[in-house]
Amino acid sequence: MNIQFKKGALALSGVAAIFILILQPLLPDVISFGGQNIAFVIFSSIGVSTLGLLAILGMVRLSKWVFPVIEKYLRFYLRIIKK
């Protein structure tokens, strides 16, 4: 599984928590927060969403740096093999 999909899932889990907060008054028997403070759930879902988005941005920037380095290494390795 691609690591970026996992980071996207982290961002989407925070968004899903926000939607659950909206749906909770409509479905009180189905959705329960287990005694958690609603303010805590709101701020933690915002934090998880932000953390996931920052992780995606970090992976994109890291991959822009790593892929050219790997390509240079492979070209170097192929030149050694051809000799």
C-alpha positions as CSV (number, residue, x, y, z in Angstrom):
1,M,0.0,0.0,0.0
2,N,1.3,3.4,-0.9
3,I,2.3,5.5,2.2
4,Q,0.5,8.6,0.8
5,F,-2.8,6.8,0.9
6,K,-2.3,6.1,4.6
7,K,-1.6,9.8,5.2
8,G,-4.7,10.7,3.3
9,A,-6.7,8.3,5.5
10,L,-5.3,10.2,8.5
11,A,-6.6,13.5,7.1
12,L,-10.0,12.0,6.2
13,S,-10.5,10.5,9.6
14,G,-10.5,13.9,11.1
15,V,-13.0,15.1,8.5
16,A,-15.1,12.0,9.3
17,A,-15.1,12.9,13.0
18,I,-16.4,16.3,12.2
19,F,-19.3,14.8,10.1
20,I,-20.0,12.4,13.0
21,L,-20.3,15.4,15.3
22,I,-22.9,16.9,12.9
23,L,-24.8,13.6,12.7
24,Q,-24.7,12.8,16.4
25,P,-27.8,14.8,17.4
26,L,-29.8,13.1,14.6
27,L,-28.7,9.5,15.6
28,P,-28.1,9.6,19.4
29,D,-28.7,5.8,19.8
30,V,-26.2,4.9,17.0
31,I,-23.4,7.5,17.6
32,S,-21.9,7.8,21.1
33,F,-18.8,9.6,22.2
34,G,-18.4,7.5,25.3
35,G,-18.5,10.4,27.8
36,Q,-16.0,12.5,26.0
37,N,-16.4,16.3,26.0
38,I,-17.7,17.6,22.7
39,A,-15.2,20.4,22.6
40,F,-12.4,17.8,22.9
41,V,-13.8,15.8,20.0
42,I,-14.1,18.9,17.8
43,F,-10.5,20.1,18.5
44,S,-9.0,16.7,18.2
45,S,-10.7,16.0,14.9
46,I,-9.4,19.4,13.6
47,G,-5.9,18.4,14.9
48,V,-6.0,15.0,13.2
49,S,-7.1,16.5,9.9
50,T,-4.4,19.1,10.0
51,L,-1.8,16.5,11.0
52,G,-2.8,14.3,8.0
53,L,-2.7,17.3,5.6
54,L,0.8,18.3,6.9
55,A,1.9,14.7,6.5
56,I,0.7,14.6,2.8
57,L,2.6,17.9,2.1
58,G,5.7,16.5,3.8
59,M,5.6,13.3,1.7
60,V,5.2,15.3,-1.5
61,R,8.2,17.5,-0.7
62,L,10.3,14.5,0.4
63,S,9.4,12.5,-2.8
64,K,10.4,15.5,-5.0
65,W,13.8,15.3,-3.4
66,V,14.2,11.5,-3.1
67,F,13.1,10.4,-6.6
68,P,15.9,12.3,-8.5
69,V,18.5,10.9,-6.1
70,I,17.2,7.4,-6.7
71,E,17.3,8.0,-10.4
72,K,20.9,9.2,-10.3
73,Y,21.8,6.1,-8.3
74,L,20.2,3.7,-10.7
75,R,21.8,5.4,-13.7
76,F,25.2,5.1,-12.0
77,Y,24.5,1.5,-11.1
78,L,23.5,0.7,-14.7
79,R,26.7,2.3,-16.0
80,I,28.7,0.0,-13.6
81,I,26.9,-3.1,-14.8
82,K,27.4,-2.3,-18.5
83,K,31.2,-2.0,-18.1
